[in-house]
Amino acid sequence: MIFYLSATGNTRWAAEYLAQATGEKLISMAEAIHSNCRFILAEDERIGFVFPVHGWRPPRLVRKFLSQTELRGVDGHFCFALCTAGDDIGQSMEILNHDLRRLHLKTESIYSLIMPESYVGLPFMDVDKPEKEKAKKQQAEKQLHEFAEEIRQRKRGICKTYKGHWPRTNSWLLGTIFDRLLISDKPFRVNADKCIRCGKCVEACITGNMTGGKGELPQWKHQGDCCTCFACYHHCPVRAIEYGGRTKNKGQYYFNKNKYNNLNK
């Protein structure tokens, strides 16, 4: 059983790869959080958590999901975690394991993949250039193949993560600031003249924090559910969505399977 969260597709690609390699069932945390969040493990089933890093931490939705989840029969099951990030992950795995305690779980092997950048919420941050995006994907695919084999074999004690030079400072100081001040849907806006009312942004929102689309202008609910993943921004085909002035003239990115397959032919 592999629980995953994905906004711009990087993590979904990794989670699907692992599910295919191990034969485990994939469960979207974004969808499951609206259910009773009770799961019963089958014999010899692996337990996996695959998620993107937001501000050197697991996303709010992941932590909320874990806080209300019940897993039955966890004793003796191999538990692993893999996270994706544009660069270093800080102490994301330590925070994850703190949240897993209430489920009587602890990761036995942990991994991180450096994937193309999608966070554009700060003035100095933008998506990667095409050549860098391609290089990251190619390197990530090689690593994921290796990681998947270790997970398939249930190898324990593996730690293949890039925590960076100041993991504690990033996760606990900068991460706290990020969580309190930068995770908000308030700066999002839509240019009504450019918007074609296709609904793709609303469909892309992983928290259900948007209304409208498909004939109507999209709107954000402002109820505290937004995780500022920028899926709505990146999936807009006409660049009608901006995050205040912070995304002006910046690029867009989401993991396009067809484009990726063509790159690797």
C-alpha positions, 0 to 999 in steps of 0.5 A: 500500500503506497500513499502518495500526494502529487500536485504538478505530477513529479511525485505521481510519476515516482509513486506509479513507478514504485507501485508497478515495481512492487505490485502495491496498491496506490492510494491518493492522500488527496482523495482518501482524506475525504473518506474515513481514512481506515485501512487494513494491511494485507499479509506482507504488504509494504507501507509506503509514503511518497510526497513532495517537499513544501518548505523543507517539510511534508505538505500540510495535507500529508500531515493532516492525512496522517493525523486522522488515519488508522492503519490496522495490522502494521506490525512486521510490515516494511515501511519506506518513504520517498520524497521529491524536491527541487533540491534539498529536503532538510529534515522532512523525513524526521518530521514524517517519522514524528507524525508516523508515531501515532500509527506505531510506524517508523520508516525503515528506508528513506529516499529523495529524488531531485526533480524539476522545480515547480515552486514559483512563489518567491521573487528569486525562484522560477522553474528550471530551464529546459536543459536542466529539467531534462537532466534532472528527469534523466538522473531521477529515473536512474535513481528511481530504478535503483530505489524501486529494486531496494524497496521491492526487496524490502531492504532496511536501513537505507538512507539515500536523501539529500538533506542539504547543509542546514537541514534543521535551520531550513525545516524548523526556522525557514520552514516555520516562516514558510508555513505561517506566511507563504502558504496562502491562496490570498495572492492568487488572482485570475485575469478575466480577459485572458481566462478561457474558463476551461476548468483545468485549474480547478481540476488540478487543485489537489485540495478542492480549494477552488470553484468555477471553471468550465464556463465560469471564472475560477475562484479560491475559497480562502478557507485555509485549505490551499497548500500553495502547490501552484498546480492551478498556476502551472496547468493554466493553458493561457497564463491567466493565473498569477500569484500577486506579482511574484509569478509575473514573467515566470515559467510553468511546469508540470510532469507531462508523461507524453512529453517525457516519453518523447524525450527518452525515445 
